[in-house]
Amino acid sequence: MNTELTPEEVILSGLSGSLEGDLEGRRRFSRMPHFSKLGANRFRRQMIERIPRLPKVMQKHLKEDRAQISDKEYFVIRELSGTSTDIIKKNEKSEDGLRNIDDAELGENQYFLLSAIQLQYRSGSKGRFDELFPDFLANAVFTLKLGTREIMSKNPVDMFQNPVFGYEVNKDLGLLVLNNPKLIVPNKTISFDIEDAGESMSGWVKLKLIGTEVKSY
């Protein structure tokens, strides 16, 4: 995981010039042959391209090496019950082995670009999350919200097992790569709900929010 911007990434981000960003410089650079090799992966590159959208103070911190960019995964493990289950909940602190997000939102100094979501299932309370979704889960729907805004509304949970969606045909189990990455800002409640199951649900799911984080320190 590389936390420092390379010289090429600095140009792409616009931090080599004014804090307004050198738009024409970024356009010229994006047409260069080695553009596709920037950064550790395309998720990182997606965040770097969005640096000009961050608050000026965060851009300043990046330029002054007082902030870092890094790969990040948030996760929550939740037991399913009834015909609907809130996977990410307010008023819950991070807890070892269960989740690594506090109060369903980012801290004041964190910005996160969500590039992929992974949902995995197991029928028991222990073991690996490597089972195919049972019908009651596959035929339910999920909604992802940031604050009051619905980012993905009532999509079939089976999207996570269907290779037609996203970019990857040969993908990791339960991985959904977003065609339209979402920038998550501080103090916006993140919610992910599974609902409208045709029968009562059971078992456990592991939800991962996968992307790139910019954090000041």
N, C-alpha and C positions, 0 to 999 in steps of 0.2 A: 504494500500500500504506500503510494508516494504522496506525501503531504505538501511538498513544495512544487511550485509552478516552474516548469522548464522555460527557457527563453522563448521558445515557440509558443507555449501556452500563454505567456504574458502578452505576446502580440495579439493572439486570438481573443483574449479577454478584454483587450483595450486598455490594460493597465500600464502600457508602455508610454502612453501619452497623458492627456488630461484625464480627470476622473469622469469626464463625459464619454470617454471611449473614442478611439480612432476608428470610426465605422468603415471608412474606405480602406484603411490598413487591414482590418479584419477581412474585408471582402477579398482583397488581393491575396492575403495569406491563405484563405480557405480554398483558393483555386490552385495552390501549389501542390505538386505531386505527393509530398510527404504529409499532407494535412490529415489523412486517414490514420496515420500512425501516432497521432498525438495522444499522450496520456496513457494510463493503464488500460482503459477500455472506453467504449463509446459512452457509457454512463457518465464518466468523468468529463469527457469532452462536452456532453450536453450541458453540464453545470457550468463549465468554463465559458461556453457561448452565452450563458445567461448572467454572467457576472455584472454586465452593465445595467441589469435590472435590479440589482441589489441596492440597498440604501448606500448613499455616498460614504457614510462613516465605515461601513463594512468594506467597501472598495478600498478606502484609505488604509484600513487595517491590513488588508491583503497586500497592498503595495508596500507597506512598511514592515511586512513580516510579523504582524501582530495578530494574524488570523491564518488558519490553515484549511486546506481542502483535502478531504479524505473520503475513502469508501465507507459506507455506513449501512448497517442493517438494524432496523427496529423489529422486535419480535414480541408476540404474545401467545401464550398457550392457554386455551380455554376449553372447559367442558361444555358440550352441547346439551341442551335440554329443551323440552317443549317444541313448539313449531317455529320459534324465533330465539336467537341468542345474540346479545351484544358482545362482540369479540373484544373491542377496545372500549374501556369504560373510564368515565371521569372519576375523580376522587380515589384513584388507585395509584400507589407509588410503585416504583420498580421493585422487583423481588427476584432474588437469585433463582434461576431455573424456571421462572414463569413469565417474566416480562422485563424489558429494559427501557421503558418509557414511563415518565411521571405525569399523572393527571391528564393523560391523553393529549399532550401538546408538547411542543418544543420549548426549550429554555429561551431566555431573552436574547442570547448571543448566538443562536443557531438558525441556519437556513438549510433546508433539505430538499433536494430535487428527487422526487419519487419517480424512478424509471421502470420498476418492476414490482410485482406483488407475487408472493408465493403462498399457497394454501395447501397444507398437507394434513392427513387424517390418520388416526389410529383408533381402534375399537376399544382398547383397554386403557387403564390409567398409567401404564408403564410401557416402555419399549420405544422402538423407532416409529417415526411418522412416515410409513411407507406403504400404506394400504390404499387401494382404489376406493373412491367415494362410494358409499352405499347409495341406493336409489333416493332415500329421503334427503340426503345432502346434495346429491348431484342435481336433483330436480327442484331444489330451493333456489332462492335468488339472494343476491347480496347488493348492498348499497354502501358506497364510500362517500363520506362527507368531510369537507373542511369548513369548520364553522357551520353556517347555515346553508352553505352551497353544496349541492349534490354533484360530485365529480363523476361518479358512475352510479347510475340509478337502476335498481331492480334488474341487474344482469344475471343470467343463469350461473349458478356456482359451477356448473359443468364446463364453463369457459376455461377453468384452471386445468382441465384434463384434455381439452380439445386442441390439437395442434393447428387448427385453422386460424385461431386468434393469435395476435401478436406476430413477432418476426420469426420465431423459432419453430421449426418442424420437429427437429430432434432436440427437445428441450428437457431440462430437469423436471422431475415429477412435481406437478402442481405449480409450475412457474408461468406467469403471465407477464410478458414484456409489453409495456405500454407504448402504443403508437404516438401518444401525446403525453410526454412526461409532465408532472405537476410540481410546481414549486410550492413548498410548504413553508410558511413564515411563522415566527414566534407567536405564541398566545392565540393560536387558532385551534380549536378543538378538533381532533381527528376522530372520526367514528367509522367503524366497519361493522355492519350488521348483517347477519344471515337470517332470513325470514321467509315466510310463506311456504314452509315445508309441508308436504302433503300428509305427514304423520309425525309423531313425536320423535325427536332426534336423540341420539345417544352417542357416546364416544367423545373423543377429544380432537381438537384441531390446533395446528401451529400456523400462525399467520406471520409472514415476514414482509416488511416494507423495505425495499432494496433501492439504493441509490447512492447519492453523493452529498456530503455535508460540507458546508462552510461554517466554521466556528471561530470566534475571536477569543482571545485569552489575555 
